[in-house]
Structure formats: C-alpha cells, structure tokens
Amino acid sequence: MAKNLLLSIDQGTTGSTALFLDISNPLQPFIAAKATCDFPQHFPAAGWVEHDLNQIWESVCQAISTAAEALGGKSALSKIAGIGISNQRETICVFDRKDSTPLCNAIVWQCRRSTNICQDLKAKGFESVIRQKTGLVLDPYFSASKISWLVQNNPAVTEALKSGRAVLGTIDCWLTHKLTNAVAHVTEASNASRTMLFNIHTDSWDDELLKIFNVPSKACLPSVRESAGIFGVTKNVACLPDGIPISGIVGDQQAALAGQACFKVGEAKCTFGTGAFLLLNTGHNAISPGNGILTTVAWKLNGKLTYALEGSSFIAGAAVQFIRDQFNFLEFARDSEMLAQKGSAAPELYFVPALAGLSAPWWEPTARGAILGMHRGTTKNDVIRAALEGIALQVADLARAMKTLLGEDLKVLRVDGGAAANNFLMQFQANLLNVAVDRPRDIESTAVGAALFAGLGIGAYKNLEDLVASRASEKLFAPTALPEEQQRIQVIKQGWLRAVEAVKIFGKNN
C-alpha cells in the first residue's frame, strides 16, 4: 500500500491540530483531513499562563484520531509516510528523561512571571551580549528567563535537572520525546533560536548564556538538528503505529514562512493567529536586529542556517476572542467581519490589544490593553471594528520597523492563520501597508509547512523549488485607498501612535 500521507501535528497555544496532507501528486498536495482539539489554559496568578502537558498530549492524540477517522481510521494511519511538527515556540517544559513525565506545568510564551528577572539582567548590563548572540530582546517572552524562574522557585525541578533525571525542552522537544517513547531528546534550529540560550551565529548552545540564565547543565538541553531529517520513529503511541519517521520540525511561525513558500530573500508572511507574526526571509545573512525587530533562525537545511527578521504582536485573533468571551459582543469570532462593517472606529476610537503587554516594536511588558475614545454613542460594533483595526495597526508598526532596517517596503505580504479569513481585516491591512495582501488557498500554512518539511525529510520533495510549486493563492487584496483616503490613513496611524503611548505610560505608572 502506497504511503501517500504526511501527518502534521500543529501544537498551538490554545489547541492542537492534526492535518493529513495527501501527496499522491507531491506538486499538487491537498489537505485530506484535519481536526483540532482545544485544551484548557491555566492562569495561577495575574500575568501567569501555564499548560498541563498531559492535557496537550491528550489533545494531540484526540486530534490525530479524529482526523484519521475521517479518512478511514487504521487504513489512513498505515499510509503515513512521515510526521511533521510545528509548535508554539518559547513555551518551556521540564520532564523526566526516562518516561517523559512532566515535572511541572509548562510555562507558556505569554507568561510574564519572569519580568523582574529580565529587568535585573538588564540592570546588570547583560542585554547587549544577549541581543548580539541570540538576535532577541531581553523579555519574558523567551524561554531562558522562564528557566531561571523555575530554578529560583522550584527546588524539586532544580534538583531533578542537576541530577540528570529531568531534561528541558520546548514543546517540539517534548512531543518528540513522547512520540519516540523517550528515545529522542532533540529539537531543531528554529526552536532552539527562540530559547535565548542558542547562539545563532555559532549554531550551538552558548555556555555564557547558560551561565547568565543559571541553567543547571548543558546536558539537560536537547541536541539541535536540521529542520528536515529523521528525528526518530514512533513507538508505543496509542494513536499511531510504530515505526513512522518524525522527519520535519519547525517552530510555528517559521513553519508558516515555509508553508507560504517564502524561500527567497525579501519574501514575507504574516500569520494572524492568537498573535500576529510577521517574518521576512533574509537568506544566510543574519541582519543585526534593531527597532524592536528580532533576528531569528528560519530553518536549517543542508548544513546552512537561513535567517529571518521577525516582528510579533502578542494579541491578534485573541483580541476578538476577548471581546467575544469577556464582553459577549458576538457569538462567533467569524461574525466580527460583518459586525465591523456596521461600525466605525479610527481615528475616533482605538483598541490597543496589549492584553499580554506590548511586543515588537515597543517591547513594553508592563503595558495593558485599552479602548480609547469612547463616548455615550459608542456601540459594540464600533468596538469590534476597533479591535480588528488594532490588529492591522500593530502589523503596520512591524512593517514600518522592518522598512527602517532594510531601507525598502514590503512588495507583497502573504497571510495565513484563522483571522486571515476575515476579508475586512485583510483589506484594511492592504490599505494600511499600501501593498497587496496575498491569501493562499489553504490558510493552514503552519501545519502545511511542517508537513512539507516532513516530506523534504523523507525525500518526497527533492528541494525547495518543489515546495514553491505546491503553493496556490486564493485571493489577492490590492490596496484600494484613493489619495484622500490615504490622507485619512495617515491620520489614523498618528492617532494610533498616541493610543500606544497612552497604554505604555499607564502600564509604567501601575
């Protein structure tokens, strides 16, 4: 029986997706089935976010079983040629080396508990060396300060790490450990580059960084591999047969960059998911970070690192979820497109969705979300529109900061993620940027990108040119603003900057 399916496990912040990509014709792949299973979020204190790793694993298994059932159950599982993994990146896990048992809840990328640790390291003068070696800003977003917090506050975890009984890793590392029955303790370069312990210039864990962040031992960290290749094979997994190779792993945003076929220098994508993440391929050149923009590893293939510039907004689609769940302004997130068209917002009304602090290009962890400009006549539709506009305005900030680094505008922006299905948001984004926004046929670019790298890892695809040929556009949003409308957009941008400054000041004073 021909193995014509690639299984992609896309382990996200709020849910896990299993996607089966049919590669009977590798240059015209299609999504044969997919399923998503949500899992609980845990908020043990203000600003803290945790995940129960066992609940994540259950969601992964349920998603795989549900998607496979749509294709015939066991018969579909027997056709899996390889497994790709994409994952929420900076979330840190501690688990038993021998049996994958979690020693504590995972500390999620959104968690701000290590803010004081970052501020202390800045005061001690470590910010410059960290930025030079990692391309990242010293912020609680990344894994290293979370590890420092665990070492300072969880003696049992610290002792287990020092003794060698426990190991550290990002979500991809833990999933691979589980899938291989605790045989493989591995990660790959794009995920490693998000820990703030990995030197993106030497392609290795950095001893000085490990010392700065008080990591007990390099031995507790995974080995770092290329992004496509054999990481291990499945063994003793209830929802999968033994012997399936795990052949591609990429951090979620880098996976989306691959799924959007942004393999040439200057090509860019933005994923509109829980947050919004703009990545631009810079090839083998690690451009010095600046203007709040990060330099990160896109992937490692054929012995070479490819780099990207990255700008991220912590809250994007989550802003719509917030006004749905906390304000009850709409029943379904998809209704936001229709309701926003009935409202009006900027330049009179702004929603700054800094619900987890401000990320790039501002990097203000103390900032808090706010709705500014309300009056007695403000309606829920106005607030919904302001939320969507706030998402797009954040992305415009990222693009502006990248332009300052590169000296040129984006030529086109490829988009994906759940919120990319919102036509109002995409058209407003095109008008703000004054560039075309290109939405693909399948907006599941993250899961597709991981699957394509899995195909590359087993030889189903020969090279990146084959992956480029597999992408198809669904809709192009060209800028539609007339000259007078562009003047209004400039006014909107100026008002937005004042709104951002307001939430920064409020956060610092509280």
MILOFI-632614 format. One record per residue (C-alpha): residue number from 1; x negated, y, z; residue in three letters. Coordinates in Angstrom, 1 decimal. Layout:
% MILOFI-632614
fivex,xx,yy,zz,marmar
NUM,X,Y,Z,ALA .
...
% end
This chain:
% MILOFI-632614
fivex,xx,yy,zz,marmar
1,0.0,0.0,0.0,MET .
2,-1.5,3.4,-1.0,ALA .
3,-2.3,5.7,1.8,LYS .
4,-0.8,8.9,0.4,ASN .
5,0.0,10.9,3.5,LEU .
6,-2.1,13.3,5.6,LEU .
7,-0.8,13.9,9.2,LEU .
8,-1.3,17.3,10.5,SER .
9,-1.0,18.0,14.3,ILE .
10,-0.5,21.7,14.8,ASP .
11,-0.6,22.2,18.5,GLN .
12,0.6,25.7,19.2,GLY .
13,1.3,27.9,22.2,THR .
14,5.0,27.1,22.6,THR .
15,5.4,23.9,20.7,GLY .
16,3.7,21.1,18.8,SER .
17,4.3,20.4,15.1,THR .
18,3.7,17.2,13.2,ALA .
19,3.6,17.6,9.4,LEU .
20,3.2,14.9,6.8,PHE .
21,1.6,16.2,3.6,LEU .
22,2.2,14.0,0.6,ASP .
23,-1.0,13.9,-1.6,ILE .
24,0.1,11.4,-4.2,SER .
25,-1.0,14.2,-6.5,ASN .
26,-3.6,16.0,-4.5,PRO .
27,-3.4,19.1,-6.6,LEU .
28,0.3,19.4,-6.0,GLN .
29,0.8,18.3,-2.4,PRO .
30,4.1,18.8,-0.7,PHE .
31,5.5,18.6,2.8,ILE .
32,7.2,15.3,3.0,ALA .
33,8.5,15.7,6.6,ALA .
34,7.8,17.8,9.7,LYS .
35,9.1,18.1,13.2,ALA .
36,8.4,20.5,16.1,THR .
37,8.8,19.8,19.8,CYS .
38,8.6,22.6,22.3,ASP .
39,7.2,22.2,25.7,PHE .
40,7.5,24.3,28.9,PRO .
41,5.5,27.4,29.8,GLN .
42,4.3,27.8,33.3,HIS .
43,3.8,31.2,35.0,PHE .
44,2.5,30.6,38.5,PRO .
45,1.7,34.2,39.1,ALA .
46,2.0,37.6,37.4,ALA .
47,-0.1,37.6,34.3,GLY .
48,-0.9,33.9,34.6,TRP .
49,0.0,31.4,31.9,VAL .
50,-0.6,27.6,32.1,GLU .
51,0.3,24.5,30.2,HIS .
52,0.7,21.0,31.5,ASP .
53,-1.5,18.9,29.2,LEU .
54,0.7,15.8,29.7,ASN .
55,3.7,17.8,28.5,GLN .
56,1.7,18.9,25.5,ILE .
57,0.8,15.3,24.7,TRP .
58,4.4,14.2,25.1,GLU .
59,5.4,16.9,22.7,SER .
60,2.8,15.8,20.1,VAL .
61,3.9,12.2,20.3,CYS .
62,7.6,13.1,20.0,GLN .
63,6.9,15.4,17.0,ALA .
64,4.9,12.7,15.3,ILE .
65,7.6,10.0,15.9,SER .
66,10.5,12.4,14.8,THR .
67,8.7,13.4,11.6,ALA .
68,7.7,9.8,10.8,ALA .
69,11.3,8.6,11.4,GLU .
70,12.5,10.9,8.6,ALA .
71,10.1,9.0,6.3,LEU .
72,10.9,5.5,7.4,GLY .
73,9.2,5.1,10.7,GLY .
74,6.4,2.5,10.8,LYS .
75,6.2,2.3,7.0,SER .
76,5.3,6.0,6.9,ALA .
77,2.7,5.6,9.7,LEU .
78,1.0,2.9,7.6,SER .
79,0.5,5.4,4.8,LYS .
80,-1.5,7.9,6.8,ILE .
81,-5.0,8.4,5.2,ALA .
82,-6.3,10.9,7.7,GLY .
83,-5.3,13.2,10.6,ILE .
84,-6.0,16.9,10.8,GLY .
85,-5.7,19.0,13.9,ILE .
86,-5.1,22.7,14.3,SER .
87,-4.7,24.2,17.7,ASN .
88,-4.2,27.2,20.0,GLN .
89,-7.9,28.1,20.4,ARG .
90,-9.0,29.8,23.6,GLU .
91,-6.9,27.7,26.0,THR .
92,-9.3,25.7,28.2,ILE .
93,-8.8,22.1,29.5,CYS .
94,-10.6,20.1,32.2,VAL .
95,-10.1,16.3,32.0,PHE .
96,-11.5,13.0,33.1,ASP .
97,-14.4,11.8,30.9,ARG .
98,-13.3,8.2,31.1,LYS .
99,-9.5,8.3,30.7,ASP .
100,-8.5,11.9,29.6,SER .
101,-6.5,12.5,32.8,THR .
102,-6.1,16.3,33.3,PRO .
103,-7.7,17.6,36.5,LEU .
104,-5.5,20.8,36.4,CYS .
105,-3.2,22.6,34.1,ASN .
106,-4.7,24.2,31.0,ALA .
107,-5.3,27.9,31.3,ILE .
108,-3.7,29.5,28.2,VAL .
109,-5.3,32.1,26.0,TRP .
110,-2.6,34.6,27.1,GLN .
111,-3.6,34.3,30.8,CYS .
112,-5.1,37.4,32.4,ARG .
113,-6.2,35.9,35.7,ARG .
114,-9.9,36.4,34.8,SER .
115,-9.7,40.1,34.1,THR .
116,-11.7,41.0,37.2,ASN .
117,-14.4,38.6,36.2,ILE .
118,-14.7,40.3,32.8,CYS .
119,-14.8,43.7,34.4,GLN .
120,-17.5,42.6,36.8,ASP .
121,-19.7,41.2,34.0,LEU .
122,-19.2,44.5,32.1,LYS .
123,-20.4,46.4,35.2,ALA .
124,-23.5,44.2,35.4,LYS .
125,-24.4,45.0,31.8,GLY .
126,-23.7,41.7,30.0,PHE .
127,-21.2,43.0,27.5,GLU .
128,-23.8,43.8,24.8,SER .
129,-25.6,40.4,24.8,VAL .
130,-22.3,38.5,24.8,ILE .
131,-21.0,40.5,21.8,ARG .
132,-24.2,40.1,19.9,GLN .
133,-24.3,36.3,20.3,LYS .
134,-20.6,35.5,20.0,THR .
135,-19.1,38.3,17.9,GLY .
136,-16.4,38.6,20.6,LEU .
137,-15.4,41.3,23.1,VAL .
138,-15.6,40.6,26.8,LEU .
139,-12.0,39.9,27.5,ASP .
140,-9.9,37.3,29.5,PRO .
141,-8.5,36.1,26.1,TYR .
142,-11.5,33.9,25.5,PHE .
143,-12.3,30.6,27.3,SER .
144,-15.5,31.4,29.2,ALA .
145,-14.2,33.7,31.9,SER .
146,-11.4,31.2,32.5,LYS .
147,-14.0,28.6,33.2,ILE .
148,-15.7,31.0,35.6,SER .
149,-12.4,31.4,37.4,TRP .
150,-12.0,27.7,37.8,LEU .
151,-15.5,27.3,39.1,VAL .
152,-14.9,30.0,41.6,GLN .
153,-11.4,28.9,42.7,ASN .
154,-11.0,25.2,42.3,ASN .
155,-13.6,23.2,44.3,PRO .
156,-12.3,19.8,43.1,ALA .
157,-12.7,20.8,39.4,VAL .
158,-16.2,22.2,40.1,THR .
159,-17.4,19.1,41.8,GLU .
160,-16.0,16.9,39.1,ALA .
161,-17.8,18.9,36.4,LEU .
162,-21.1,18.9,38.3,LYS .
163,-20.9,15.1,38.9,SER .
164,-20.2,14.4,35.2,GLY .
165,-16.8,12.8,36.0,ARG .
166,-14.9,15.7,34.2,ALA .
167,-15.5,17.5,30.9,VAL .
168,-14.4,20.8,29.4,LEU .
169,-12.9,21.5,26.1,GLY .
170,-10.4,23.4,24.0,THR .
171,-7.1,21.8,23.0,ILE .
172,-8.5,20.1,19.9,ASP .
173,-11.2,18.5,22.1,CYS .
174,-8.6,17.1,24.5,TRP .
175,-6.3,15.9,21.7,LEU .
176,-9.2,14.1,20.0,THR .
177,-10.2,12.5,23.3,HIS .
178,-6.6,11.2,23.8,LYS .
179,-6.3,10.0,20.2,LEU .
180,-9.5,8.0,20.3,THR .
181,-8.9,6.5,23.8,ASN .
182,-11.5,8.7,25.4,ALA .
183,-14.2,7.7,22.9,VAL .
184,-14.8,11.1,21.2,ALA .
185,-15.7,14.2,23.2,HIS .
186,-16.1,16.6,20.2,VAL .
187,-15.0,19.9,18.8,THR .
188,-15.9,21.9,15.7,GLU .
189,-17.5,25.2,15.0,ALA .
190,-14.4,27.4,14.6,SER .
191,-13.0,26.4,18.0,ASN .
192,-16.4,26.5,19.7,ALA .
193,-16.8,30.1,18.5,SER .
194,-13.8,31.1,20.5,ARG .
195,-15.1,29.9,23.9,THR .
196,-17.6,32.8,24.3,MET .
197,-20.3,30.1,25.1,LEU .
198,-21.3,29.4,21.4,PHE .
199,-23.9,31.4,19.6,ASN .
200,-22.5,32.0,16.1,ILE .
201,-26.0,32.7,14.7,HIS .
202,-27.8,29.6,16.0,THR .
203,-24.7,27.4,15.6,ASP .
204,-25.1,26.0,19.2,SER .
205,-24.0,26.3,22.8,TRP .
206,-26.1,29.1,24.3,ASP .
207,-28.0,28.5,27.6,ASP .
208,-27.9,32.2,28.5,GLU .
209,-24.2,32.4,28.0,LEU .
210,-23.6,29.2,30.1,LEU .
211,-25.6,30.8,32.9,LYS .
212,-23.7,34.1,32.7,ILE .
213,-20.4,32.4,33.0,PHE .
214,-21.6,29.9,35.6,ASN .
215,-20.8,26.7,33.5,VAL .
216,-22.0,23.8,35.7,PRO .
217,-23.7,21.9,32.9,SER .
218,-24.1,21.8,29.2,LYS .
219,-23.3,18.1,29.4,ALA .
220,-19.6,18.9,30.3,CYS .
221,-19.2,20.6,26.9,LEU .
222,-18.3,18.7,23.7,PRO .
223,-20.6,18.1,20.8,SER .
224,-19.9,20.5,17.9,VAL .
225,-19.2,19.1,14.4,ARG .
226,-18.4,20.3,11.0,GLU .
227,-14.8,21.2,10.4,SER .
228,-14.2,18.3,7.9,ALA .
229,-15.5,14.9,8.5,GLY .
230,-14.9,11.9,10.7,ILE .
231,-14.4,12.8,14.4,PHE .
232,-13.2,9.4,15.5,GLY .
233,-10.4,7.0,14.9,VAL .
234,-7.1,6.4,16.7,THR .
235,-7.0,3.7,19.4,LYS .
236,-4.2,2.8,21.8,ASN .
237,-1.9,5.6,20.9,VAL .
238,1.7,4.7,21.3,ALA .
239,3.0,6.7,18.3,CYS .
240,0.2,5.8,15.8,LEU .
241,-1.5,2.7,14.5,PRO .
242,-5.1,2.1,15.4,ASP .
243,-7.9,3.0,13.0,GLY .
244,-6.7,6.2,11.4,ILE .
245,-9.6,8.6,11.0,PRO .
246,-9.3,12.1,12.5,ILE .
247,-11.0,13.8,9.6,SER .
248,-10.3,17.6,9.9,GLY .
249,-10.2,20.0,12.8,ILE .
250,-9.9,23.8,12.6,VAL .
251,-8.7,26.4,15.1,GLY .
252,-5.2,27.5,14.2,ASP .
253,-6.0,30.9,12.6,GLN .
254,-8.9,29.5,10.6,GLN .
255,-6.6,26.7,9.5,ALA .
256,-4.2,29.2,8.2,ALA .
257,-7.0,31.0,6.4,LEU .
258,-7.8,27.7,4.7,ALA .
259,-4.1,26.9,4.1,GLY .
260,-3.9,30.2,2.3,GLN .
261,-6.9,29.3,0.2,ALA .
262,-8.8,32.4,1.3,CYS .
263,-12.2,30.9,0.4,PHE .
264,-13.7,33.9,-1.4,LYS .
265,-15.3,36.8,0.3,VAL .
266,-12.8,39.6,0.9,GLY .
267,-9.7,37.4,0.8,GLU .
268,-7.4,37.8,3.9,ALA .
269,-4.4,36.4,5.6,LYS .
270,-2.2,37.4,8.5,CYS .
271,-0.3,34.8,10.5,THR .
272,2.9,36.1,12.1,PHE .
273,3.4,33.6,14.9,GLY .
274,3.6,34.1,18.7,THR .
275,0.9,36.8,18.0,GLY .
276,-0.3,38.3,14.7,ALA .
277,-3.7,37.3,13.5,PHE .
278,-5.5,39.0,10.6,LEU .
279,-8.6,37.2,9.3,LEU .
280,-10.8,38.2,6.4,LEU .
281,-13.4,35.9,4.8,ASN .
282,-16.9,37.3,4.9,THR .
283,-18.7,34.3,3.5,GLY .
284,-22.0,33.3,5.0,HIS .
285,-22.6,36.8,6.2,ASN .
286,-21.8,37.4,9.9,ALA .
287,-20.9,41.1,9.8,ILE .
288,-21.6,42.9,13.0,SER .
289,-18.4,43.3,15.0,PRO .
290,-17.1,46.8,15.8,GLY .
291,-14.0,49.0,16.0,ASN .
292,-12.3,46.3,18.2,GLY .
293,-12.6,43.7,15.4,ILE .
294,-14.2,40.4,16.1,LEU .
295,-16.7,38.3,14.1,THR .
296,-15.8,34.7,14.3,THR .
297,-16.6,31.4,12.6,VAL .
298,-14.1,30.4,9.9,ALA .
299,-15.4,26.9,9.5,TRP .
300,-18.5,24.8,8.9,LYS .
301,-18.8,22.8,5.8,LEU .
302,-21.8,21.2,4.1,ASN .
303,-24.1,22.3,6.8,GLY .
304,-23.2,26.0,6.5,LYS .
305,-21.1,28.3,8.6,LEU .
306,-18.6,30.6,6.9,THR .
307,-17.6,33.7,8.9,TYR .
308,-14.6,35.9,9.1,ALA .
309,-13.6,39.2,10.6,LEU .
310,-10.6,38.8,12.9,GLU .
311,-8.1,41.2,14.5,GLY .
312,-5.4,39.9,16.7,SER .
313,-2.2,41.2,18.3,SER .
314,-1.2,39.0,21.3,PHE .
315,2.5,39.6,20.8,ILE .
316,4.3,39.5,17.4,ALA .
317,7.1,36.9,16.9,GLY .
318,7.1,36.7,20.7,ALA .
319,8.5,40.3,20.8,ALA .
320,11.6,39.1,19.0,VAL .
321,11.8,36.1,21.4,GLN .
322,11.5,38.5,24.3,PHE .
323,14.4,40.8,23.3,ILE .
324,16.4,37.7,22.5,ARG .
325,15.8,35.9,25.8,ASP .
326,15.4,38.8,28.2,GLN .
327,17.9,41.3,26.7,PHE .
328,20.2,38.9,24.9,ASN .
329,20.3,41.3,21.9,PHE .
330,20.6,38.5,19.4,LEU .
331,21.4,34.8,19.4,GLU .
332,18.7,33.6,16.9,PHE .
333,15.4,35.2,16.0,ALA .
334,16.3,34.9,12.3,ARG .
335,19.2,37.3,12.9,ASP .
336,16.6,40.1,13.5,SER .
337,16.3,40.8,9.8,GLU .
338,20.0,41.5,9.3,MET .
339,20.4,43.5,12.5,LEU .
340,17.3,45.6,12.0,ALA .
341,18.7,46.8,8.7,GLN .
342,21.6,48.2,10.6,LYS .
343,19.5,50.2,13.0,GLY .
344,16.9,53.0,12.8,SER .
345,13.7,53.3,14.8,ALA .
346,10.4,55.1,14.0,ALA .
347,9.4,57.9,14.1,PRO .
348,12.1,58.5,16.8,GLU .
349,11.9,55.1,18.5,LEU .
350,8.9,52.8,19.1,TYR .
351,8.5,49.4,20.7,PHE .
352,4.9,48.7,21.7,VAL .
353,4.9,44.9,22.4,PRO .
354,1.9,44.9,24.8,ALA .
355,3.5,42.2,26.9,LEU .
356,0.2,40.5,27.4,ALA .
357,-2.0,43.6,27.2,GLY .
358,-3.3,45.2,24.1,LEU .
359,-5.8,43.3,22.0,SER .
360,-7.6,44.4,18.8,ALA .
361,-8.5,47.1,18.1,PRO .
362,-7.7,48.5,21.6,TRP .
363,-8.7,45.7,24.0,TRP .
364,-6.8,47.1,27.0,GLU .
365,-5.9,44.1,29.2,PRO .
366,-4.0,46.3,31.7,THR .
367,-1.7,47.8,29.1,ALA .
368,2.0,46.9,29.4,ARG .
369,4.8,46.8,26.8,GLY .
370,7.2,49.8,26.5,ALA .
371,10.1,51.1,24.4,ILE .
372,9.7,54.8,23.9,LEU .
373,12.0,57.4,22.6,GLY .
374,15.4,56.0,23.7,MET .
375,18.4,58.2,24.2,HIS .
376,22.1,57.7,25.0,ARG .
377,22.9,56.8,21.4,GLY .
378,20.2,54.1,21.1,THR .
379,21.7,50.7,20.1,THR .
380,20.4,47.2,20.3,LYS .
381,19.9,47.2,16.5,ASN .
382,17.6,50.1,16.9,ASP .
383,15.5,48.3,19.5,VAL .
384,15.4,45.2,17.3,ILE .
385,14.2,47.3,14.3,ARG .
386,11.6,48.9,16.6,ALA .
387,10.4,45.5,17.6,ALA .
388,9.8,44.4,14.0,LEU .
389,8.2,47.7,13.1,GLU .
390,6.0,47.4,16.2,GLY .
391,4.7,44.1,14.9,ILE .
392,3.9,45.6,11.5,ALA .
393,2.3,48.7,13.0,LEU .
394,0.0,46.5,15.1,GLN .
395,-1.2,44.7,11.9,VAL .
396,-1.7,48.0,10.2,ALA .
397,-4.0,49.0,13.1,ASP .
398,-6.0,45.8,12.5,LEU .
399,-6.3,46.5,8.7,ALA .
400,-7.4,50.1,9.4,ARG .
401,-10.1,48.9,11.7,ALA .
402,-11.4,46.4,9.2,MET .
403,-11.4,49.0,6.5,LYS .
404,-13.7,51.1,8.7,THR .
405,-16.1,48.2,9.0,LEU .
406,-16.0,47.1,5.3,LEU .
407,-15.5,50.5,3.6,GLY .
408,-12.7,49.2,1.5,GLU .
409,-9.0,48.4,1.7,ASP .
410,-7.4,45.0,1.5,LEU .
411,-6.5,44.1,-2.1,LYS .
412,-3.7,41.8,-1.1,VAL .
413,-2.5,40.3,2.2,LEU .
414,-1.4,36.6,2.3,ARG .
415,1.1,35.9,5.1,VAL .
416,2.4,32.9,6.9,ASP .
417,3.9,31.9,10.2,GLY .
418,7.5,31.9,11.3,GLY .
419,8.1,35.7,11.3,ALA .
420,6.7,35.9,7.7,ALA .
421,10.2,34.6,6.7,ALA .
422,11.6,37.9,7.7,ASN .
423,12.0,39.9,4.5,ASN .
424,12.5,43.3,6.3,PHE .
425,9.3,42.8,8.2,LEU .
426,7.2,41.8,5.2,MET .
427,8.5,44.7,3.1,GLN .
428,7.8,47.2,5.9,PHE .
429,4.3,45.7,6.2,GLN .
430,3.6,46.1,2.5,ALA .
431,4.7,49.8,2.7,ASN .
432,2.6,50.5,5.8,LEU .
433,-0.5,49.0,4.2,LEU .
434,0.3,50.1,0.7,ASN .
435,-0.9,46.7,-0.6,VAL .
436,1.0,43.7,-1.9,ALA .
437,2.1,41.1,0.7,VAL .
438,1.9,37.5,-0.7,ASP .
439,4.1,34.9,1.0,ARG .
440,3.4,31.2,0.0,PRO .
441,5.9,28.5,-0.9,ARG .
442,5.1,26.9,2.5,ASP .
443,4.7,29.3,5.4,ILE .
444,3.4,26.4,7.5,GLU .
445,-0.1,27.4,6.4,SER .
446,-1.7,26.5,9.7,THR .
447,-0.6,22.9,9.6,ALA .
448,-1.2,22.6,5.8,VAL .
449,-4.7,24.0,6.2,GLY .
450,-5.5,21.4,8.8,ALA .
451,-4.1,18.6,6.6,ALA .
452,-6.1,19.9,3.6,LEU .
453,-9.3,19.8,5.7,PHE .
454,-8.4,16.3,6.8,ALA .
455,-8.2,15.4,3.1,GLY .
456,-11.5,17.0,2.5,LEU .
457,-13.0,15.0,5.3,GLY .
458,-12.0,11.6,3.8,ILE .
459,-12.8,12.6,0.2,GLY .
460,-9.2,13.0,-1.1,ALA .
461,-10.3,16.5,-2.1,TYR .
462,-13.7,16.9,-3.7,LYS .
463,-14.3,20.6,-3.0,ASN .
464,-12.7,23.9,-2.0,LEU .
465,-11.7,24.6,-5.6,GLU .
466,-9.3,21.6,-5.3,ASP .
467,-7.8,23.3,-2.2,LEU .
468,-7.3,26.6,-4.0,VAL .
469,-5.4,24.8,-6.8,ALA .
470,-2.9,23.4,-4.2,SER .
471,-1.6,26.8,-3.1,ARG .
472,1.6,28.3,-4.6,ALA .
473,3.2,31.7,-4.0,SER .
474,6.9,32.1,-3.2,GLU .
475,7.4,35.9,-3.1,LYS .
476,5.3,39.0,-3.6,LEU .
477,6.3,42.1,-1.6,PHE .
478,4.9,45.1,-3.6,ALA .
479,4.8,48.5,-1.9,PRO .
480,8.0,50.3,-2.7,THR .
481,7.5,53.6,-0.9,ALA .
482,7.8,56.7,-3.1,LEU .
483,5.4,59.7,-2.3,PRO .
484,7.9,61.3,0.0,GLU .
485,8.3,58.0,1.8,GLU .
486,4.6,57.7,2.2,GLN .
487,4.6,61.0,4.0,GLN .
488,7.1,59.7,6.4,ARG .
489,5.0,56.6,6.9,ILE .
490,2.1,58.8,7.9,GLN .
491,4.3,60.5,10.5,VAL .
492,5.3,57.0,11.7,ILE .
493,1.7,56.0,12.1,LYS .
494,0.9,59.2,14.1,GLN .
495,3.8,58.6,16.4,GLY .
496,2.7,55.0,16.9,TRP .
497,-0.7,56.1,18.0,LEU .
498,0.8,58.4,20.6,ARG .
499,3.0,55.5,21.8,ALA .
500,0.0,53.2,22.1,VAL .
501,-1.9,55.8,24.1,GLU .
502,1.0,56.1,26.4,ALA .
503,1.0,52.4,27.3,VAL .
504,-2.8,52.5,27.7,LYS .
505,-2.5,55.3,30.2,ILE .
506,0.4,53.8,32.1,PHE .
507,-1.5,50.5,32.4,GLY .
508,-4.7,52.1,33.8,LYS .
509,-2.6,54.0,36.4,ASN .
510,-0.8,50.9,37.6,ASN .
% end
